[in-house]
Amino acid sequence: MHADIIEFPETLVAALEHHGSEDFRLDICVSIENEVGENPQGVVNKSIPACRCAVARHTGSRDHVTAAEFLVYEWLPDSGEEIGDFPLFFHYVNVGPGVREQDMITDVYLSLK
């Protein structure tokens, strides 16, 4: 596995927020071109800011995305980089009922300073 450093563009997203016990928080998002209006489902407008990121690709089941661990525990300590202010985020490159588990592609982004 390897990581590339990229400039991630600001991206408008529609988000469904989940707040778990203690400090656990997860937003499920989809990129959008126009803001969503008020809705009974609680979907809100947010954005992923433009930022410099390390990105690693995971192929296979999304039950355990190893690229996240790779970026934080293997790549980062030897990279000379520092974690940025935005949390780790995932991009499910291919989704849908026709995508086999072994063919799933997930890009993991780690913001950098």
GISUL-V269278 format. One record per backbone hydrogen bond with DSSP energy under -0.5 kcal/mol. CO is the residue of the C=O (numbers start at 1). NH is the residue of the N-H. If there is no record, write none. Layout:
# GISUL-V269278
co=CO nh=NH
co=CO nh=NH
This chain:
# GISUL-V269278
co=4 nh=6
co=4 nh=55
co=6 nh=8
co=6 nh=53
co=8 nh=51
co=11 nh=48
co=12 nh=32
co=13 nh=15
co=13 nh=46
co=14 nh=30
co=15 nh=17
co=15 nh=44
co=16 nh=28
co=18 nh=20
co=18 nh=26
co=21 nh=24
co=24 nh=20
co=26 nh=18
co=27 nh=29
co=28 nh=16
co=30 nh=14
co=39 nh=42
co=44 nh=15
co=46 nh=13
co=47 nh=49
co=48 nh=11
co=51 nh=8
co=52 nh=112
co=53 nh=6
co=54 nh=110
co=55 nh=4
co=56 nh=108
co=58 nh=106
co=64 nh=66
co=65 nh=68
co=65 nh=69
co=66 nh=70
co=67 nh=71
co=68 nh=72
co=69 nh=73
co=69 nh=74
co=70 nh=74
co=70 nh=75
co=71 nh=76
co=74 nh=78
co=75 nh=78
co=75 nh=79
co=76 nh=79
co=76 nh=80
co=76 nh=81
co=82 nh=113
co=86 nh=111
co=89 nh=109
co=90 nh=92
co=91 nh=93
co=91 nh=107
co=96 nh=99
co=98 nh=100
co=100 nh=103
co=100 nh=104
co=101 nh=104
co=104 nh=60
co=105 nh=93
co=105 nh=94
co=106 nh=58
co=107 nh=91
co=108 nh=56
co=109 nh=89
co=110 nh=54
co=111 nh=84
